[in-house]
């Protein structure tokens, strides 16, 4: 080889090396190699892998990949689909074996159970060996591999009559988890109940995943649509229907799309504060009563945390406070005493956060015994038939001089709670249409909390809120008969709670009264969580212009988005956040749906964003991009095209719920979902979208509808065949008669 040939060869070799380095650089480039850091698949660090996957309480599907693994690259789009399908059901993660070699043996996929155990020597948690996935590299097979391992143990199958008295040895696993609906509702009184009415005999992975996620904080059950008696008891006529029954027996029906993430957001405010059992292993988890609140009759382990043990010093601090205190003086142990203590603890749990709860153990110290003597209770608590006495220290800072009230009623939780709440003072004003403006103008810097109610007296719950938040908020009660005022406030249902604030309009400089409507459960924890944002000063008020100027809110024109340019103008230009309503243009109610969206759009906050609506009868594929089927409308989404994320309305469509969706999406209180790509406004019929991917529950509903149609078509076909057969038989008989007639008779 001459000198020129050698240099030519050397240059080609150098170019090949550069190409190889570039390719390796692409394959091993950022985003942990193959997955985006903020994508659906969680890219796990070593610390996250140990804490969340190996020791955490959740079920995980994990892929171990290398940048130079050709099969790993092929699996990426399918594994992202798996993560999307399992969102809110099973957690999906990935480990980069290039940077975490100690965690990997070779590239593969493993499923880690939710079931964990505690090492008694080290105190750390561990799980059994994960299951290896050895199936095909497609999303459907991998999804089924994960969902097949979801447990059924946290769901009770209920009926109106309860389980049949079949032979125990022959009873199936499902029958052993069966109960009557009344038994299910009576169990674990300290945690809410979730009841699903379904046409399916089997339990869907979505529902199993929810029961696993909220275990120890909610109890889950499923009932069959064929149980007409039970469906009538709960006023259920459509299937599937998801009901939530809180600790007070109040029912809430979920109206949103059947997606795990959205249902979780609906359930979370109701869930008990107890954490899931830390040791989930075997039957120990099922009997971990301190975590589930099922200890004794109603959760003794959970309730004890709400009772403050008062020593002599803390007791003096209590006397100096202004708040209402309920204090029990407790004597020694005993059978009757334990029963009374149980009722006391139930009452303490029901009153938690509403009033202060304290307890003095008379036998714990001479100072405690002296306190009992001071209030004339020592001999009372030492009586083995009494052993417990309760004093109510009323509102006010003169507790040192005034006498507390001794509870003399039956030692029952319900009666003790009623006795306490009756002593709450009222800081609630009764307001009418004529006096509302004056009420709002008093201390204009303070937000005004308004209850719309059918009752003529202020409920104890609302009085308690007003007492506890008296320094930060003002409270009023409006009767539901004030129809004009309700329309001006945008109230559609009663009872209802909203907050009025005065803000300056940045455009006109005019001070306007605006509102934020509360849409959560009407219980103390939910309302307190809602009001705390006003105490902190981070609430976003919004409404339909000035609500108290004597006129009803008027709407603004909202454009129908029916082409790509219109969508770009509303949602993409200048990187704006936009809000899109999805309605069925083929039904008469569409005008009402658009009108409500128009009234919502007139709000001073809403006007700042791109607004429009889409007809799902024309653009079903656009709706499906956001997981919206035709049966889900009317509904709406808030979309950020810049961040490629959206938030979907998870409750019944209305002006108030639209306001909550927008404020929740902007403040981060409502979780957003990643959007794979922006929709295309190519006009399509619903038949074009039959092949689109839908959720597990939606598939089942479609299958049921298809089965019904097939059955109806089969019946119709059979009737047609029978009619045709009868017609052929008549012709045959007529022909036979003609053939048999004598020729001379013609």
C-alpha positions as CSV (number, residue, x, y, z in Angstrom):
1,X,0.0,0.0,0.0
2,X,1.5,3.4,-1.0
3,X,1.5,6.5,1.2
4,X,-1.6,7.9,-0.5
5,X,-3.5,4.6,-0.1
6,X,-2.6,4.4,3.5
7,X,-3.9,7.9,4.2
8,X,-7.1,7.2,2.4
9,X,-7.7,4.0,4.4
10,X,-6.8,5.9,7.6
11,X,-9.3,8.7,6.9
12,X,-12.1,6.2,6.1
13,X,-11.4,4.3,9.3
14,X,-11.5,7.6,11.3
15,X,-14.9,8.5,9.7
16,X,-16.2,5.0,10.6
17,X,-15.1,5.5,14.2
18,X,-16.8,8.9,14.3
19,X,-20.0,7.5,12.9
20,X,-19.9,4.7,15.5
21,X,-19.3,7.2,18.3
22,X,-22.2,9.3,17.2
23,X,-24.5,6.3,17.1
24,X,-23.4,5.2,20.5
25,X,-23.9,8.7,21.7
26,X,-27.4,8.8,20.4
27,X,-28.3,5.4,22.0
28,X,-26.7,6.3,25.3
29,X,-27.9,9.9,25.3
30,X,-29.9,11.6,28.1
31,X,-33.4,10.8,29.4
32,X,-31.9,7.9,31.2
33,X,-31.2,6.3,27.9
34,X,-34.6,5.5,26.5
35,X,-37.4,7.1,28.6
36,X,-38.2,10.8,29.3
37,X,-37.6,11.9,32.9
38,X,-41.1,13.3,33.2
39,X,-42.9,10.6,31.1
40,X,-45.4,7.9,32.0
41,X,-42.5,5.4,32.8
42,X,-40.7,6.4,36.0
43,X,-36.9,6.3,35.5
44,X,-35.7,5.1,38.8
45,X,-32.6,6.1,40.7
46,X,-30.9,3.6,43.0
47,X,-32.5,5.3,46.0
48,X,-36.0,5.3,44.5
49,X,-35.6,1.7,43.4
50,X,-34.8,0.6,47.0
51,X,-37.3,2.8,48.8
52,X,-40.3,2.6,46.4
53,X,-39.9,-0.7,44.6
54,X,-38.2,-3.1,47.0
55,X,-39.5,-1.7,50.3
56,X,-42.6,0.4,49.3
57,X,-46.3,-0.7,49.6
58,X,-47.1,-0.4,45.9
59,X,-47.1,-3.0,43.0
60,X,-44.4,-2.2,40.4
61,X,-43.7,-3.4,36.8
62,X,-40.1,-2.6,36.1
63,X,-38.0,-2.9,32.9
64,X,-34.2,-3.2,33.2
65,X,-32.6,-1.8,30.0
66,X,-29.3,-1.1,28.4
67,X,-28.6,1.5,25.7
68,X,-27.0,-1.1,23.4
69,X,-29.8,-3.5,23.7
70,X,-31.8,-3.6,20.4
71,X,-34.8,-5.4,22.0
72,X,-34.9,-2.7,24.7
73,X,-35.3,0.0,22.1
74,X,-38.1,-2.0,20.4
75,X,-39.9,-2.4,23.7
76,X,-40.0,1.3,24.6
77,X,-43.2,2.4,22.7
78,X,-45.0,-0.7,23.9
79,X,-43.9,-0.2,27.5
80,X,-45.1,3.4,27.4
81,X,-48.5,2.1,26.3
82,X,-48.5,-0.3,29.3
83,X,-47.7,2.6,31.6
84,X,-50.6,4.6,30.1
85,X,-53.0,1.6,30.5
86,X,-51.9,1.0,34.1
87,X,-52.0,4.6,35.2
88,X,-53.4,4.8,38.7
89,X,-53.5,0.9,38.9
90,X,-50.0,-0.4,38.9
91,X,-46.8,1.7,39.0
92,X,-44.5,1.4,36.0
93,X,-40.8,2.1,36.1
94,X,-37.5,1.5,34.4
95,X,-33.9,1.0,35.6
96,X,-30.9,2.1,33.4
97,X,-28.4,-0.7,33.7
98,X,-25.7,1.5,32.1
99,X,-25.7,3.7,35.2
100,X,-27.0,1.3,37.8
101,X,-25.1,-1.9,37.1
102,X,-25.5,-3.2,40.7
103,X,-29.2,-3.3,40.3
104,X,-29.2,-5.4,37.0
105,X,-28.2,-8.9,36.1
106,X,-29.5,-8.6,32.5
107,X,-32.1,-6.7,30.6
108,X,-35.6,-8.0,31.3
109,X,-39.0,-7.0,32.9
110,X,-40.1,-7.9,36.4
111,X,-43.3,-7.5,38.5
112,X,-42.9,-6.6,42.2
113,X,-45.8,-7.4,44.5
114,X,-47.4,-4.9,46.8
115,X,-47.1,-7.6,49.6
116,X,-44.2,-6.8,51.9
117,X,-42.9,-8.0,55.2
118,X,-40.8,-6.5,58.0
119,X,-37.5,-7.9,59.1
120,X,-37.8,-8.2,62.9
121,X,-34.1,-7.7,63.4
122,X,-33.3,-4.8,61.1
123,X,-36.7,-3.2,61.0
124,X,-36.6,-2.9,57.2
125,X,-39.2,-4.0,54.8
126,X,-38.7,-6.6,52.0
127,X,-40.6,-8.4,49.4
128,X,-40.5,-11.9,48.0
129,X,-38.7,-12.5,44.7
130,X,-40.4,-10.6,41.8
131,X,-42.0,-12.5,38.9
132,X,-40.1,-12.5,35.6
133,X,-42.0,-11.6,32.4
134,X,-41.3,-14.1,29.6
135,X,-44.1,-13.2,27.2
136,X,-44.3,-11.3,23.9
137,X,-43.1,-7.7,23.6
138,X,-46.5,-6.1,23.1
139,X,-48.5,-3.8,25.4
140,X,-51.5,-6.1,25.7
141,X,-49.6,-9.1,27.0
142,X,-47.5,-7.1,29.4
143,X,-50.6,-5.3,30.8
144,X,-52.4,-8.6,31.4
145,X,-49.2,-10.0,33.1
146,X,-49.4,-7.1,35.6
147,X,-53.2,-7.0,36.1
148,X,-53.5,-10.8,36.6
149,X,-51.5,-10.3,39.9
150,X,-53.8,-7.7,41.4
151,X,-55.3,-8.9,44.6
152,X,-59.0,-9.5,45.2
153,X,-58.6,-9.6,49.0
154,X,-59.6,-5.9,49.6
155,X,-63.0,-6.2,47.8
156,X,-66.1,-7.6,49.3
157,X,-68.8,-9.0,47.0
158,X,-72.1,-7.8,48.5
159,X,-75.8,-8.6,47.9
160,X,-79.1,-7.7,49.6
161,X,-79.4,-11.2,51.2
162,X,-75.7,-11.9,51.8
163,X,-73.8,-15.1,50.9
164,X,-75.7,-18.3,50.5
165,X,-75.4,-21.0,53.1
166,X,-73.5,-23.4,50.8
167,X,-71.1,-26.0,52.2
168,X,-68.0,-24.3,53.6
169,X,-65.6,-26.9,52.1
170,X,-67.0,-26.2,48.6
171,X,-67.1,-22.4,49.0
172,X,-65.0,-20.5,46.6
173,X,-62.6,-17.8,47.5
174,X,-65.1,-15.2,46.3
175,X,-67.9,-16.6,48.5
176,X,-65.6,-16.4,51.5
177,X,-65.3,-12.7,50.8
178,X,-69.1,-12.2,50.4
179,X,-71.4,-10.4,52.8
180,X,-74.7,-8.7,52.9
181,X,-74.7,-5.0,52.1
182,X,-75.8,-4.1,55.6
183,X,-72.9,-6.1,57.1
184,X,-70.4,-4.4,54.8
185,X,-71.7,-0.9,55.7
186,X,-71.6,-1.7,59.5
187,X,-68.0,-3.0,59.3
188,X,-65.0,-0.6,60.0
189,X,-67.2,2.4,60.9
190,X,-64.3,4.8,61.0
191,X,-63.5,4.6,57.3
192,X,-65.6,5.4,54.2
193,X,-67.1,2.7,52.0
194,X,-67.0,2.5,48.2
195,X,-69.7,0.4,46.4
196,X,-69.6,-0.4,42.7
197,X,-72.8,-1.6,41.0
198,X,-71.7,-3.6,37.8
199,X,-73.1,-5.8,35.2
200,X,-70.0,-7.9,35.3
201,X,-69.6,-10.9,37.6
202,X,-65.9,-10.5,37.7
203,X,-64.0,-7.6,39.2
204,X,-62.0,-5.3,36.8
205,X,-58.3,-4.6,37.2
206,X,-59.2,-0.9,37.6
207,X,-61.3,-1.6,40.7
208,X,-58.8,-4.0,42.2
209,X,-56.1,-1.4,41.7
210,X,-58.2,1.2,43.5
211,X,-58.9,-1.1,46.4
212,X,-55.2,-1.8,46.7
213,X,-54.2,1.9,46.6
214,X,-56.7,2.9,49.3
215,X,-56.4,-0.2,51.5
216,X,-56.7,0.7,55.1
217,X,-58.3,4.1,54.2
218,X,-61.5,2.9,52.5
219,X,-63.4,-0.3,52.3
220,X,-64.4,-1.5,48.8
221,X,-67.3,-3.7,47.7
222,X,-69.0,-4.7,44.4
223,X,-72.7,-5.5,43.8
224,X,-74.3,-7.1,40.8
225,X,-76.8,-5.2,38.6
226,X,-79.0,-8.2,38.8
227,X,-79.6,-7.6,42.5
228,X,-82.7,-5.4,41.9
229,X,-83.5,-5.1,45.6
230,X,-80.1,-3.7,46.5
231,X,-80.0,-1.4,43.4
232,X,-83.4,0.0,44.5
233,X,-82.2,0.5,48.0
234,X,-79.4,2.8,46.7
235,X,-81.5,4.4,43.9
236,X,-79.2,3.0,41.2
237,X,-80.7,2.7,37.8
238,X,-77.6,2.9,35.5
239,X,-74.7,0.5,35.4
240,X,-71.8,0.8,36.2
241,X,-72.4,3.2,39.1
242,X,-69.8,4.0,41.7
243,X,-71.0,5.2,45.1
244,X,-69.1,6.6,48.1
245,X,-70.7,6.3,51.6
246,X,-68.9,8.4,54.2
247,X,-68.6,7.7,57.9
248,X,-71.9,9.6,58.5
249,X,-73.8,7.5,55.9
250,X,-74.0,10.3,53.3
251,X,-73.8,9.1,49.7
252,X,-71.9,10.6,46.8
253,X,-72.2,9.3,43.3
254,X,-69.1,9.6,40.9
255,X,-70.1,11.2,37.6
256,X,-66.8,11.4,35.8
257,X,-64.9,9.3,33.3
258,X,-64.1,5.8,34.3
259,X,-60.3,6.2,34.7
260,X,-58.3,5.2,37.7
261,X,-56.5,8.6,38.1
262,X,-59.8,10.6,38.0
263,X,-61.6,8.2,40.3
264,X,-58.7,8.4,42.8
265,X,-58.9,12.2,42.8
266,X,-62.6,11.9,43.6
267,X,-62.0,9.4,46.4
268,X,-58.9,11.1,48.0
269,X,-60.7,13.9,50.0
270,X,-63.0,11.3,51.6
271,X,-60.3,8.7,52.5
272,X,-59.3,8.2,56.2
273,X,-56.0,9.6,57.3
274,X,-54.6,6.2,58.4
275,X,-51.7,5.0,56.3
276,X,-51.8,1.6,54.5
277,X,-50.5,-1.2,56.6
278,X,-46.7,-1.1,56.7
279,X,-46.4,-4.9,57.0
280,X,-48.6,-6.2,54.2
281,X,-47.6,-9.8,54.6
282,X,-50.2,-12.6,54.8
283,X,-53.0,-12.5,57.3
284,X,-51.1,-10.0,59.5
285,X,-52.0,-7.2,57.1
286,X,-55.7,-8.2,57.2
287,X,-55.7,-8.0,61.0
288,X,-53.6,-4.8,61.2
289,X,-56.5,-3.0,63.0
290,X,-54.5,0.0,64.0
291,X,-54.0,0.9,60.4
292,X,-57.5,0.2,59.2
293,X,-59.2,1.7,62.1
294,X,-60.9,-1.6,62.9
295,X,-59.9,-2.1,66.5
296,X,-62.6,-2.8,69.0
297,X,-65.9,-1.4,67.8
298,X,-64.8,1.4,65.5
299,X,-61.1,1.9,65.4
300,X,-59.7,2.4,68.9
301,X,-56.1,2.6,67.7
302,X,-57.0,5.3,65.2
303,X,-59.1,7.3,67.6
304,X,-56.5,7.4,70.4
305,X,-54.4,9.7,68.4
306,X,-57.1,12.4,68.5
307,X,-57.2,12.5,72.3
308,X,-54.6,14.7,74.1
309,X,-53.4,13.4,77.4
310,X,-53.5,16.3,79.8
311,X,-51.0,16.6,82.7
312,X,-51.4,19.4,85.3
313,X,-49.4,21.9,83.3
314,X,-51.2,21.3,80.0
315,X,-54.5,21.4,81.8
316,X,-53.8,24.9,83.0
317,X,-53.0,25.9,79.4
318,X,-56.3,24.5,78.3
319,X,-58.1,26.7,80.9
320,X,-56.4,29.8,79.5
321,X,-57.5,29.1,75.9
322,X,-60.6,30.4,74.2
323,X,-61.6,27.2,72.4
324,X,-64.2,24.6,73.3
325,X,-62.7,21.6,75.1
326,X,-64.2,18.3,75.9
327,X,-62.3,16.5,78.7
328,X,-62.8,13.0,80.1
329,X,-61.6,12.1,83.6
330,X,-60.8,8.4,83.5
331,X,-60.5,6.0,86.5
332,X,-59.2,2.4,86.7
333,X,-59.8,-0.5,84.3
334,X,-62.8,-2.8,84.4
335,X,-65.5,-4.5,82.2
336,X,-68.1,-1.7,82.4
337,X,-65.3,0.9,82.3
338,X,-63.9,-0.4,79.0
339,X,-67.3,-0.2,77.4
340,X,-67.7,3.4,78.5
341,X,-64.2,4.2,77.3
342,X,-65.0,2.7,73.9
343,X,-68.0,5.1,73.5
344,X,-65.9,8.0,74.6
345,X,-63.3,7.2,72.0
346,X,-65.9,6.9,69.3
347,X,-67.2,10.4,70.2
348,X,-63.7,11.8,70.3
349,X,-63.1,10.5,66.8
350,X,-66.3,12.0,65.4
351,X,-65.5,15.4,67.0
352,X,-61.8,15.4,65.8
353,X,-60.7,18.9,64.7
354,X,-64.1,20.3,65.4
355,X,-63.4,20.8,69.2
356,X,-60.4,20.0,71.3
357,X,-60.4,16.6,73.0
358,X,-58.5,15.9,76.2
359,X,-58.2,13.2,78.8
360,X,-57.0,13.1,82.4
361,X,-55.9,9.7,83.8
362,X,-56.8,10.2,87.5
363,X,-54.6,7.4,88.6
364,X,-51.5,8.6,86.7
365,X,-50.3,11.2,89.3
366,X,-51.2,13.0,92.5
367,X,-51.7,16.2,90.4
368,X,-54.2,14.4,88.2
369,X,-56.1,13.1,91.2
370,X,-56.2,16.6,92.6
371,X,-57.7,17.9,89.4
372,X,-60.5,15.3,89.7
373,X,-61.0,16.3,93.3
374,X,-61.2,20.0,92.3
375,X,-64.1,19.4,90.0
376,X,-65.8,16.9,92.4
377,X,-65.2,13.9,90.2
378,X,-62.8,11.8,92.3
379,X,-65.3,9.6,93.9
380,X,-67.3,9.4,90.7
381,X,-64.4,8.0,88.6
382,X,-63.4,5.6,91.3
383,X,-66.8,4.0,91.2
384,X,-66.3,0.8,89.1
385,X,-69.8,1.3,87.6
386,X,-69.0,4.8,86.4
387,X,-65.2,5.1,86.2
388,X,-65.4,7.9,83.5
389,X,-66.8,11.4,83.7
390,X,-66.9,14.0,80.9
391,X,-66.7,17.8,81.4
392,X,-67.4,20.4,78.7
393,X,-65.4,23.6,79.0
394,X,-67.3,26.1,76.8
395,X,-66.1,28.8,74.4
396,X,-64.4,31.7,76.1
397,X,-61.2,32.6,78.0
398,X,-62.9,32.7,81.4
399,X,-62.7,29.0,82.0
400,X,-60.8,29.6,85.3
401,X,-63.8,31.4,86.8
402,X,-66.7,29.6,85.1
403,X,-67.9,26.1,85.9
404,X,-67.7,23.4,83.2
405,X,-70.8,21.4,82.3
406,X,-70.9,17.8,83.5
407,X,-72.3,15.4,80.9
408,X,-75.1,13.5,82.5
409,X,-76.6,11.6,79.6
410,X,-76.1,8.0,78.4
411,X,-72.5,7.2,77.6
412,X,-73.1,6.8,73.9
413,X,-71.0,8.3,71.2
414,X,-73.9,9.9,69.3
415,X,-75.4,11.5,72.4
416,X,-72.1,12.8,73.6
417,X,-71.3,14.3,70.2
418,X,-74.7,16.0,70.1
419,X,-74.2,17.4,73.6
420,X,-70.9,18.9,72.6
421,X,-72.0,20.5,69.3
422,X,-75.0,22.1,71.0
423,X,-72.6,24.1,73.1
424,X,-70.9,25.7,70.0
425,X,-71.6,29.4,69.8
426,X,-72.8,30.8,66.5
427,X,-70.6,33.3,64.5
428,X,-72.9,32.8,61.5
429,X,-75.1,35.7,60.1
430,X,-78.4,35.1,58.4
431,X,-78.2,37.0,55.1
432,X,-80.9,37.7,52.4
433,X,-80.7,39.3,49.0
434,X,-81.2,42.7,50.6
435,X,-78.5,42.4,53.2
436,X,-75.8,40.4,51.1
437,X,-74.0,43.5,49.8
438,X,-73.7,45.0,53.3
439,X,-72.4,41.7,54.6
440,X,-69.7,41.6,51.9
441,X,-68.7,45.2,52.5
442,X,-68.0,44.5,56.2
443,X,-64.2,44.0,56.6
444,X,-63.8,43.7,52.8
445,X,-60.3,42.1,53.2
446,X,-61.8,39.0,54.8
447,X,-63.2,36.3,52.5
448,X,-66.9,35.5,53.2
449,X,-68.0,31.9,53.5
450,X,-71.7,31.3,52.5
451,X,-73.9,28.3,53.2
452,X,-77.0,27.8,51.0
453,X,-79.4,25.6,52.9
454,X,-83.0,24.5,53.2
455,X,-82.8,24.7,57.0
456,X,-84.0,27.6,59.1
457,X,-81.3,27.0,61.7
458,X,-77.5,26.9,61.2
459,X,-76.2,23.3,61.2
460,X,-73.8,22.5,64.0
461,X,-71.1,21.6,61.4
462,X,-71.2,25.1,59.9
463,X,-71.3,26.8,63.4
464,X,-68.2,24.8,64.3
465,X,-66.3,26.0,61.2
466,X,-67.4,29.6,61.9
467,X,-66.1,29.3,65.4
468,X,-62.8,27.8,64.5
469,X,-62.1,30.2,61.6
470,X,-63.6,33.3,63.2
471,X,-60.3,35.3,63.1
472,X,-59.7,34.6,59.4
473,X,-63.1,34.4,57.6
474,X,-66.7,35.6,58.0
475,X,-69.6,33.2,57.7
476,X,-73.2,33.6,56.5
477,X,-76.3,31.4,55.9
478,X,-78.7,32.0,53.0
479,X,-82.0,30.2,52.8
480,X,-82.7,28.3,49.6
481,X,-85.9,30.3,49.1
482,X,-83.8,33.3,48.0
483,X,-84.0,32.2,44.4
484,X,-82.9,35.6,42.9
485,X,-79.8,35.7,45.0
486,X,-79.0,32.0,44.2
487,X,-79.1,32.8,40.5
488,X,-76.8,35.7,41.0
489,X,-74.4,33.5,42.9
490,X,-74.5,30.8,40.2
491,X,-75.8,28.2,42.7
492,X,-77.5,25.2,41.0
493,X,-77.8,22.7,43.9
494,X,-78.6,22.9,47.6
495,X,-77.0,22.5,50.1
496,X,-74.0,24.3,48.8
497,X,-70.9,26.2,50.1
498,X,-69.1,29.0,48.4
499,X,-66.6,31.8,49.3
500,X,-67.0,35.4,48.2
501,X,-64.0,37.7,47.8
502,X,-63.5,41.3,46.6
503,X,-60.9,41.7,44.0
504,X,-59.9,44.5,41.6
505,X,-60.5,43.8,37.9
506,X,-57.0,44.4,36.2
507,X,-58.7,45.8,33.1
508,X,-61.3,48.2,34.5
509,X,-59.9,48.7,38.0
510,X,-63.4,48.1,39.3
511,X,-63.7,46.1,42.6
512,X,-65.7,43.0,41.8
513,X,-67.2,40.3,44.1
514,X,-66.1,36.9,42.8
515,X,-66.7,33.4,44.1
516,X,-65.2,30.0,44.3
517,X,-67.7,27.1,44.7
518,X,-66.9,24.2,47.0
519,X,-67.6,20.8,45.3
520,X,-66.3,18.3,47.9
521,X,-68.0,16.3,50.7
522,X,-69.9,18.4,53.2
523,X,-68.0,17.1,56.2
524,X,-65.5,18.9,58.5
525,X,-62.2,17.6,57.0
526,X,-63.2,18.4,53.4
527,X,-64.5,21.9,54.2
528,X,-61.5,22.7,56.4
529,X,-59.1,21.7,53.7
530,X,-61.0,24.0,51.3
531,X,-61.0,27.0,53.7
532,X,-57.4,26.6,54.6
533,X,-56.3,28.0,51.2
534,X,-58.0,31.3,52.1
535,X,-56.3,31.4,55.5
536,X,-53.0,30.8,53.8
537,X,-53.9,33.4,51.1
538,X,-53.2,31.1,48.1
539,X,-56.8,30.7,46.8
540,X,-57.7,31.7,43.3
541,X,-61.1,33.4,43.3
542,X,-63.0,33.4,40.1
543,X,-66.6,33.9,38.9
544,X,-68.9,35.5,36.4
545,X,-67.9,39.1,36.7
546,X,-69.3,41.0,39.7
547,X,-71.9,38.7,41.2
548,X,-73.7,41.3,43.3
549,X,-74.4,44.1,40.9
550,X,-78.1,43.2,40.6
551,X,-77.8,41.2,37.4
552,X,-77.5,37.6,36.5
553,X,-74.2,36.6,34.9
554,X,-74.3,36.8,31.1
555,X,-72.4,34.6,28.8
556,X,-69.9,35.4,26.0
557,X,-69.8,33.8,22.6
558,X,-67.8,30.6,22.6
559,X,-66.5,29.4,19.2
560,X,-67.0,25.8,18.0
561,X,-63.6,24.4,17.1
562,X,-64.1,22.5,13.8
563,X,-60.8,22.8,12.0
564,X,-57.1,22.8,12.7
565,X,-56.6,26.5,12.3
566,X,-59.3,27.3,14.9
567,X,-57.7,24.8,17.3
568,X,-54.3,26.4,16.7
569,X,-55.7,29.9,17.3
570,X,-57.4,28.8,20.6
571,X,-54.8,26.5,22.1
572,X,-51.4,26.8,20.4
573,X,-50.8,30.4,19.5
574,X,-48.5,32.2,22.1
575,X,-48.4,28.9,24.1
576,X,-51.7,29.7,25.7
577,X,-53.5,27.5,28.1
578,X,-57.0,26.7,26.7
579,X,-60.2,25.1,27.9
580,X,-62.3,22.9,25.6
581,X,-65.8,21.8,26.1
582,X,-66.9,18.4,24.5
583,X,-70.5,18.2,23.6
584,X,-72.7,16.0,21.4
585,X,-74.0,18.2,18.6
586,X,-76.6,15.6,17.6
587,X,-78.7,16.0,20.7
588,X,-81.1,18.9,21.6
589,X,-79.4,19.5,24.9
590,X,-76.3,20.8,23.2
591,X,-77.6,24.4,23.2
592,X,-77.9,24.2,27.0
593,X,-74.4,22.8,27.4
594,X,-72.9,25.5,25.2
595,X,-74.9,28.2,27.1
596,X,-73.4,27.0,30.4
597,X,-69.9,27.0,28.9
598,X,-70.6,30.5,27.6
599,X,-71.6,31.7,31.1
600,X,-68.5,30.1,32.6
601,X,-66.4,31.8,29.9
602,X,-67.6,35.3,30.9
603,X,-65.7,35.0,34.2
604,X,-62.8,37.4,34.6
605,X,-60.4,34.6,35.1
606,X,-61.7,32.4,32.3
607,X,-61.6,35.2,29.8
608,X,-57.8,35.2,29.9
609,X,-57.6,31.7,28.2
610,X,-58.4,30.2,24.9
611,X,-61.9,28.8,24.9
612,X,-63.9,26.7,22.5
613,X,-66.0,23.6,22.2
614,X,-65.8,20.4,20.1
615,X,-68.7,18.4,18.6
616,X,-67.9,14.7,19.4
617,X,-70.4,13.5,16.8
618,X,-68.1,15.0,14.2
619,X,-64.7,14.6,15.9
620,X,-64.8,11.4,17.9
621,X,-61.0,10.9,17.4
622,X,-60.2,14.3,18.9
623,X,-62.2,13.4,22.0
624,X,-60.5,10.0,22.3
625,X,-57.1,11.8,22.4
626,X,-58.2,13.0,25.9
627,X,-59.8,9.6,26.8
628,X,-63.3,11.0,26.3
629,X,-66.0,8.7,24.8
630,X,-69.3,9.8,23.5
631,X,-71.1,8.6,26.6
632,X,-68.8,10.9,28.8
633,X,-70.1,14.2,27.4
634,X,-70.9,16.9,28.3
635,X,-67.4,17.4,29.8
636,X,-64.3,19.6,29.4
637,X,-60.5,19.7,29.6
638,X,-57.9,22.3,30.4
639,X,-55.0,21.9,28.0
640,X,-51.4,23.3,27.9
641,X,-50.1,22.7,24.4
642,X,-46.7,24.0,25.5
643,X,-46.3,21.4,28.3
644,X,-48.4,18.7,26.4
645,X,-50.5,18.0,29.5
646,X,-54.2,18.3,30.2
647,X,-56.7,18.0,33.1
648,X,-60.1,16.4,32.6
649,X,-63.4,17.3,34.4
650,X,-64.0,14.5,36.9
651,X,-67.4,15.5,38.1
652,X,-70.8,16.4,36.8
653,X,-70.8,19.2,34.2
654,X,-71.8,22.7,35.3
655,X,-70.6,26.2,35.8
656,X,-69.3,25.5,39.3
657,X,-67.5,22.3,38.3
658,X,-65.9,24.1,35.3
659,X,-64.6,26.8,37.7
660,X,-63.2,24.2,40.0
661,X,-61.5,22.4,37.1
662,X,-59.8,25.6,35.8
663,X,-58.6,26.8,39.3
664,X,-57.5,23.3,40.2
665,X,-55.5,22.8,37.0
666,X,-53.9,26.3,37.3
667,X,-53.0,25.8,41.0
668,X,-51.7,22.2,40.6
669,X,-54.4,20.8,43.0
670,X,-55.8,18.7,40.1
671,X,-53.4,16.3,38.6
672,X,-52.6,16.7,34.9
673,X,-52.1,13.9,32.3
674,X,-49.5,13.7,29.6
675,X,-50.8,14.1,26.0
676,X,-49.0,12.0,23.5
677,X,-49.6,14.3,20.6
678,X,-52.0,17.1,19.6
679,X,-55.3,16.1,18.0
680,X,-56.0,16.4,14.3
681,X,-59.3,17.9,13.2
682,X,-59.9,15.5,10.3
683,X,-63.7,14.9,10.3
684,X,-64.4,11.3,11.2
685,X,-67.5,9.3,12.0
686,X,-67.7,7.3,15.2
687,X,-67.3,4.1,13.1
688,X,-63.8,5.2,12.2
689,X,-62.8,5.1,15.8
690,X,-63.8,1.6,16.6
691,X,-60.2,0.5,16.6
692,X,-59.0,3.2,19.0
693,X,-57.5,2.1,22.3
694,X,-59.9,2.6,25.2
695,X,-59.7,1.8,28.9
696,X,-60.4,-1.5,30.5
697,X,-63.8,-0.5,31.8
698,X,-64.8,1.2,28.6
699,X,-63.9,-2.0,26.7
700,X,-66.2,-4.0,28.9
701,X,-69.1,-1.6,28.4
702,X,-68.6,-1.7,24.6
703,X,-68.5,-5.5,24.7
704,X,-71.7,-5.6,26.7
705,X,-73.4,-3.2,24.1
706,X,-72.1,-5.4,21.3
707,X,-73.3,-8.5,22.9
708,X,-76.8,-7.0,23.3
709,X,-76.8,-5.9,19.7
710,X,-75.7,-9.3,18.6
711,X,-78.4,-11.0,20.7
712,X,-81.1,-8.6,19.2
713,X,-79.9,-9.3,15.7
714,X,-79.9,-13.0,16.3
715,X,-83.5,-12.8,17.5
716,X,-84.6,-10.7,14.6
717,X,-82.8,-13.0,12.1
718,X,-84.5,-16.1,13.7
719,X,-87.9,-14.4,13.4
720,X,-87.2,-13.6,9.7
721,X,-86.2,-17.2,9.0
722,X,-89.3,-18.5,10.7
723,X,-91.5,-16.2,8.7
724,X,-89.8,-17.2,5.5
725,X,-90.2,-20.9,6.4
726,X,-93.9,-20.4,7.0
727,X,-94.3,-18.6,3.7
728,X,-92.5,-21.5,1.8
729,X,-94.7,-24.0,3.6
730,X,-97.9,-22.2,2.5
731,X,-96.7,-22.1,-1.1
732,X,-95.8,-25.8,-1.0
733,X,-99.3,-26.7,0.3
734,X,-101.0,-24.5,-2.3
735,X,-99.0,-26.2,-5.1
736,X,-99.8,-29.6,-3.7
737,X,-103.5,-28.8,-3.8
738,X,-103.4,-27.7,-7.4
739,X,-101.5,-30.8,-8.4
740,X,-104.0,-33.1,-6.8
741,X,-107.1,-31.5,-8.6
742,X,-108.7,-33.8,-11.4
743,X,-108.2,-32.5,-15.0
744,X,-111.9,-32.7,-15.9
745,X,-112.7,-30.1,-13.1
746,X,-110.6,-27.4,-14.8
